[in-house]
Amino acid sequence: MATAKCVHKGCGKTFADSNEDCVYHPDAPIFHEGQKVDDTPVAEPTTTSQAAEDVAPPPKPIAVTNGNPKTPSDPQRPQAPQQTASIPSAPPPESESDDPSVVVPANKTCRRRGCNVASSATTASSLRDKEDCVFHPGQAIFHEGSKGWTCCKRRVLEFDEFMKIEGCKRKKRHMFVGSGRKDQGEEALMTVRHDFYQTPTTVIASLYLKKIDKQRSKIDFPSPNEIVLDLPTTDKKRYKTSVPLFGQIDTAKSSSEIMGTKLELTLIKLDNASWPTLRSDEQRTSEITQVGPAGRA
């Protein structure tokens, strides 16, 4: 009788007698945080004749190319295109050392991984050659519960122990500030959310933008029909635009106030007309804009 190898999970025996018992796991194994287990009970013995559909012929020989096993392709079954997982690019390397022309502030933590030494207010440049920086040049690893560094072999389970792993490389002088150069690029905002309400004499408009830098911001009223805004923020964003107004305003009496999350404009009308929109280039809606306080019933 021809022999056949059982493909049930956990069995893998080669049977010559179709009446032999097959003991296997019906479900897939579990790999979780370093633990490997089949949490399903072992199935009752069955004969190979009862599970003939699960018995496969002897496997084809496996070719090995460049150390990786490669199974010959089946001409009757087209193979799906192999998908390659995209690997995020590594961040640019940090500066190797501090710029001597940059002043190191007090209580500045070393930027090298795993060092965590803070600068002192009394640290003089002549004494910095005596500094001993012990750090990790590699990246942190968190995999299946273990923690460590790519440059070291030691692995631990607790995060507190991970923070105590001593560096594997030494260098003179800590790196507190690096080159000292900051990226001056700003994100240009094309639009921000706004709304407004009005009374017979005033329009109060709000432009919602967080962290506006009060020292560098500019709000000008060059004409009765226009407001010029230049609003940089402390998180490297800038909203710069010219706002064409629906109606005319008194430029001398109109004012602005920068708040934590918005810019509020108080615009004094030159007439008592109602504004259906704030900007003259906005599309008018069918909504009725209320002027003044609501009347009592």
Stockholm file with secondary structure:
# STOCKHOLM 1.0

chainA/1-297         MATAKCVHKGCGKTFADSNEDCVYHPDAPIFHEGQKVDDTPVAEPTTTSQAAEDVAPPPKPIAVTNGNPKTPSDPQRPQAPQQTASIPSAPPPESESDDPSVVVPANKTCRRRGCNVASSATTASSLRDKEDCVFHPGQAIFHEGSKGWTCCKRRVLEFDEFMKIEGCKRKKRHMFVGSGRKDQGEEALMTVRHDFYQTPTTVIASLYLKKIDKQRSKIDFPSPNEIVLDLPTTDKKRYKTSVPLFGQIDTAKSSSEIMGTKLELTLIKLDNASWPTLRSDEQRTSEITQVGPAGRA
#=GR chainA/1-297 SS CCCEEECSTTTCCEESSTTSEECCCSSCCEEETTEEECCSCCCCCEETTTTGGGEECCCCCCEEETTEEECCCCTTSCCCCCCCCCCCCCCCCCCSSCCTTSCCCTTCBCCSTTTCCBCCTTCCGGGGGGCEEEECCSCEEEETTEEEETTCCCEESSHHHHHTCCCSEEEESCCSSTTCCCCCCCEEESCCCEEEEECSSEEEEEEECSSBCTTTCEEEEEETTEEEEEEEBTTSEEEEEEEEBSSCBCTTTCEEEECSSEEEEEEEBSSCCCCSCSBTTSCCCSCCCCBSSCCCC
#=GC SS_cons         CCCEEECSTTTCCEESSTTSEECCCSSCCEEETTEEECCSCCCCCEETTTTGGGEECCCCCCEEETTEEECCCCTTSCCCCCCCCCCCCCCCCCCSSCCTTSCCCTTCBCCSTTTCCBCCTTCCGGGGGGCEEEECCSCEEEETTEEEETTCCCEESSHHHHHTCCCSEEEESCCSSTTCCCCCCCEEESCCCEEEEECSSEEEEEEECSSBCTTTCEEEEEETTEEEEEEEBTTSEEEEEEEEBSSCBCTTTCEEEECSSEEEEEEEBSSCCCCSCSBTTSCCCSCCCCBSSCCCC
//
